[in-house]
Amino acid sequence: MNKPEALRLADALTDPKIYLFENEPSEAAAELRRLHALNQELIAAMQWFVKKQNYHDNGGDDGRELDTYEIAAKFLEKAEALIAKAEGYV
């Protein structure tokens, strides 16, 4: 599997053989890594929502699954938490 571009750039920024910047590149690398991790969390939240909604839409209901309103409410809760994290409030 290929390394995501943000992580490849972060590695390049911290490689002493590729030092091209006046400022400390580790700060930029840390931010790229933080953004990559946040992006992974956002993708996971979207995948959860799609999986739950598809299960519900396709008639899957074993008495334990969430209805559409509950799925949306839980997704919004996850989304709000991730937005707060992205904005630096967490």
N, C-alpha and C positions, 0 to 999 in steps of 0.2 A: 504494500500500500504506500502511495506517495505521501510525503509529509505535506500538510496544509501550508499554503504560501505564507501565511502570517508567522507560522513557527519556523519556516525556512529563513524568512527575513530576520526573525529574532535571533536565530543562531548566527546568521551572517553578521548582525550588528555586534555580537559579543565575541566574534572570532578575532583574535589579535592580528591575524594575517590580513584581515580586510578592514582595518581601522581607517575609515574615511571621514570621520566626523570630528569637529572641534569639541562638541559637548559629549558628555558621558553617554555612550550608546546603550548602556545597560538599562537606562530609564525607558528608552524607546522599546527595547527588547521586552522589558517587563510589561509595558502597556500592550504590546502585540500579543504576548502570552495571555494577559488578562482578558483581552478582547476575544481571543480564540476560545478560551474556556467559557466565557459568557455566551458566545455564539453556539457552542456545543450544548449548553443548558437550554438555550432558546429552541434549538432544533429538537431536543428531547421533549420539551413541553409541547411543541407542535405535533410531534409524532404521537405522543400520548393522546392528544385531543383527536387527531385523525383516527387513531386506532379505536378509541372509545366510541366516537361518532359512527364509524363504519360498522362496528359491532352492533350498535343500537339500530342503525338504519337497515341492517340486513336481518333484522328480526331476532337477533340473539338476546334472549332474556331468560336467565335462569333464576330470577328472583333476587339475585344479588347485584346485578348490574345497575348502573345509574341511568336515570332517564335523561332526556335531552337537556332539561333545565339544570339538573345537577351536574352534568358533564360541562356545560357552559360555565356554570358558577365556579366549579373547581378549576377550569382552565383560566378563567379570569383571575382567580386568586393566585395561580402560578404566574400568570403574565404580569400582574401587578408587582409581585415580589421580584421578578426578573427585571422589570423596568426600574424599580427602585435600586436594585443592585447595579444596573447599567449606569444609572445617574449618580451613583456614588453614595446613596443613602443607606447602604447596608454594609 
